[in-house]
């Protein structure tokens, strides 16, 4: 009984700690000024700047121990895990499911920050549909 209580308390503490560390104490500038074109989405011009402003922070998806072992600090890191970004298949990409809030066992991303705009979500979908190139 005591070990179950201790396990429960440790679980609650872990959840609170993860939630707290992913929250940025700075003012959330949000990525609202990053606008994607309807086609020809560039990783360097559109996608990485969006990741930098909305996702790639210490305690979230950056640093030595990124959440869910997913770093969005670079193209190489963002694409190294199978299934996160599936070229030509935005519906099959866990990244799209997470930013749309439909990924299983995951809350809408970015967590504790302004949601991405419809244009940005569509832009990520378009980039993936166009092959998720490191352009």
Order of alpha helices (4+ residues) and beta strands (2+ residues): alpha-alpha-alpha-alpha-alpha
